[in-house]
Amino acid sequence: MKEARQRIIMPLSGRLRLALDFEVTPRMVYKALNFEGHSDLAKRLRAAALERGGQLYEAVPAAERGQKNID
């Protein structure tokens, strides 16, 4: 069984503002908001994104949504 994937969705302008405010690259913001990193900086970026209107999104694999696999 696959684990649900989380990400934080926010407009490009918000992501770029985070990069400027934290003095990091847009790639670092991308990785943090897609939960690809778990450093203290990534956690602070995620917290700031949620404070600034970002929405937490959790993608659930199809098998867990009750959809049947077609063989």
N, C-alpha and C positions, 0 to 999 in steps of 0.2 A: 504494500500500500504506500502510495506516494504521500509526502507531507504537503500540507497546504502552503502556498507561497504567499508571502506578504509583500506589499509595496505601498509607498505613499505617493499619491497622485497630486500633482500641482502644476500650474502653468509654467511654461518656459521662463517667463519673466521672474517668477518667484524662485525658480531654481538658480537662475543667474544671479539674483540678489543674494541668495544664500552663499554662493561661491565668492562673491565680492566681500560680503560681510565677514566670512570666516577665513578669507584669504586662501582659498583652495581652488582647485580646478573644477570646472563643470563635471568632469569625469568622476571626481571624488564625490560630488553631490549625487550624481547618478547612482554610483555604487552604494552609497549610504541609504538612499531612498528605496533601493531595490533589495535591501538587506543582504548585500554581498559582502559587507564588512561589519565587524562587531567591535571596533575600537571605540575608545571614549569619544573621539572626534565624530565618528559615525553616529553614535548615540546622541550626541549634542545636535548634530545636523538634523536627525530625525525629529527630535523634540522641537527644535526651532521650526521645522517645516509644519508640524502639526499646529503649533501656536500661530503660525502665519496663514492658516487656512487650508493646509494640505489635508487630504482625505486618505485614511488608512483603508486599503483594499486588500482583501484576502481571496486569492484564487484557489478554488477547491477543484481537485482533479475530477474528471467526468465520472469515474467509477464511484466516487464518494457522493455524488449528487443523485445517485439512484438510477443513472442511465445504464442501459444494458449494453454490454459489449457485443458486437456483431461478429460472429465467427465465419 
